[in-house]
Amino acid sequence: MPDERIALITGANKGIGFEVARQLGERGHVVLVGARDEVRGKHAADTLAGRGIAAVPLRIDVRDAASVAGAAAEIERRHGRLDILVNNAGIAGAFTGAPSAATAGDLREVYETNVFGVVSVTNAMLPLLRRSEAGRIVNMSSHVGSLTLNSDPDSPFAGLNLMAYQSSKTALNALTVAYAKELRGTPIKVNAANPGVVATDINHHQGRRTPAEGAVIAVRLALLDDAGPSGACLSEDGVVPW
């Protein structure tokens, strides 16, 4: 595996994504700071560069097919391959009511980023990842997407019923399994990372963990060796049930 690897992190201008970029950059990797807002992405990349990290801003709006295609073409032009893709960009959505009050539009708003965006980005980047000696795809999931945990009345998540957000993470877990099955037998590994309850914009900074702590499992999965798993849903404490 080459020492200098190329990593793209979507939604990397803040929160967990920024910390994933920082931690991978501190390990000597070139980090492509993916951000929808070009100004914020550049500011984040400049901040990382100021710490001695090889950070490059990359504008990418995961909801926009042309933007995703443009980002892939830019990576092709600059680097010719991609070694790590961290699908971190995600939103909670505005709807927080009962499932019976939700509309298709409420779900669509969240799915455009959390599900459809992941498909668009992953498919666009796969040709580049196939050129890596050991490509890694990490999907930023959540314990709240676990059907097992959320259907258990004794689970810490039993009282949470944010249908749009939670079901989007369940769908993301299913995407993780699907890509892992397709790529079985190749050097590419695909896993879902569960960062825990992290204080970010999504939960109005109410989480118990810091973004730096939440980034650890994603970084670990991004740097898996050949013996590591694929098609798994993992937190720092181990396997998270589907």
N, C-alpha and C positions, 0 to 999 in steps of 0.2 A: 504494500500500500504506500503510495507516495507520501512524503512528509507534508507537502503543501497541498491541501485539498481545497476544493472550491465548494462553498456552502451557500445556498440560498435560503433565507428565512423570510417568510412573508409576515407582514405586520410587525416588522422589526424596529420601528421607530420608537417604540415605548414598551413598557411592561415586560412580560415574560419573553416576548420576541427579542427585545433589545438585549435582555440578559443572556438568551441563547447565543445571540451573535457575539456578545462580549466573551462569554466563556469559550466558545469555539475559537474566536480570534486569539484569545490568550494562549491557546494550544497550538498556535502557529498556522491556522487555516485562514484562507482568504474568505471573508464573509461578505456576501452580497446582501445589503440591507434593503430588503424589499419593503416598499411603502406606497400607499395610494397617493399620499400627498408628497409631491416632489420636494418641497421646502423642508418639511419635517424629516423626510428620509435623508436629505443631505445633512441636516443638522445632527441627526443621530450618527451618521457615518463619520462626520467630522469629529464628533465627540469621541468615538471609538478610535479614530486615527490619532487623536491627541494622546491616547493611552498607548500608542505604539502598535495598534492593531491594523492589519491590512484590511480595511473596510471600504467598500465601494457602494454608493447609493444606487438603487435600481428601482425605477418607478414601475409598479405593477399593481393594478386594480384587479383583484381576483374575480370580480363580477363582470369584467369587460373582456370579451374574447380577443379584441384587437390589442388591448394592453398586454394581455398574457402572451400572445404571439410575439409582440414586439420585445417583451422581456426575454423570451426564449431565444429570439434572433440575436439580441444583444449579448447574451451569454455565449452563444455560438461564436459570434464574432470575436469576443474578447478572450475566451478561454477554451472553446472547442469541446468542452465537456462539463458535466456537473457531477460532483461526488456525493453531496448531501442536499436533500430537500426537506425543510421543516415547514409543514403546512400549519402555520401558527395563526394566521389572520382569522379572527372570529368576532362575532357580535352576539349580544344577548337579545336584541330586539326590544321594541317598546312595549309589546303586549305582555302583561303579567296577570291577566285575569284567569277565570276558570276555563278549562278546556271547552266547555259547552258554549262559551261566549266568544271563542276564537273564530277567526275567518281564515279562509285559504290564504288571503293576502298577508295575514299576520305571520303565518308559517313561511310563506314564500320569501318574505323580507329576510328572515334568518337563514333559510336554506340557500339563498343566492350566494351568501358568503361561506357559511359553515359546511355546506355539502356540495353544491354545484361548483362553487369556486375551487374546491379541492380537486374535483374531477378535472376541471379545465386546466389548472396549473399542473397537476400530476401528468396528465396526458401530453401536455406541451413539453414538459421537461424530461419525459421518459427516454426519448432518443438520446439526449445528452447524458442521462444517468447510465444508459446502457454502455457508454464509452468509458465509464469508470471501472477501475479494477474491483471496487467493492462499493457499489452505490447503496445509499441508505435513504429511506423515506420515513419521516416521522410525522404522524398526524397528531396534533394537539387535541386530545380528547378531555374527558372529565369523568369523575366518578358518577356524576348526575346522569350520565348516559347509560349507565349499567342497568339493564332490565332486572337483573337479579337483586341488586341493592335497592332499587326503587320500588320493587313489588314486595319487599320484606317490611312488614309493619314495625319491626324492631330495628330497622336500619336508621342511621343518623339522617338519611335523606328521605325518610318516610313522609315527612310533612311538606316536602318541596314538590310543587306540581306546576312547573313552568313548561308547559307543553311544547312550545316552539323551540326553546333552547335545548331542553333535555332530549327531545326526540331528534333534534339535529345532531347531537353528539352520539346518540344511538345509531343513527344512519352513518355517521362518520366511522364508527366502529365496524359497521358492516362493509363499508368501502375498504377499510384496512384489510379485512379478511379476503375480500375479493381480489385486491391487487396482489396480496401475498400469494394467493393460489395461482394467479396468472404467472407470477414471476418465480415460482418455485423452480429450483434447478438452475437459476441464474445467480450471479453474484449480488443481486439487489435484494435487500431485506426491507420489509415494510412493517412498522409497528405503530401502535397507538400509545401515546404518553399521557399519563394522568398526573398533573402537577400538584394536586391537592387544592385546598381552599386558599387561593392566593389573592392578596390585596391588589386589585387592578381596577381599571375603569369599568369593566363589565359588572362588578359587584359594588361599585362606588367605594372601592378601597376598604371593604369590610372583612376581607379575608384574614386568616391567622398567619399565613406564610408570606414571605417577601417574594417578589418576582425572581430574585437571585436563587432562592430556595426552590421555587417552582420550576426553574429552568433546568435543574440538575438532571432529572430523569430524561428529558428530551435530549440533552447533550450526551448522556450515557448511551441512549439508543442510536444517536447519530454516529457514535464512535464504536459501535459493536464490532467485535472481531468475527472471523468466519464461523466460529462456533456458536455465535449468538442466535437468539430465536428470530423467527419471522412470523407475522400474523398473530402477534400477542398484544395484549392490553396490559400495560405495566405501570406501576407507580414505584416510588423508592422502596416501598414495603413489600413489593412482589407483584404477583399476578392479580389483576382486578377482574372479577367475574363479568362475563358479558351480560 
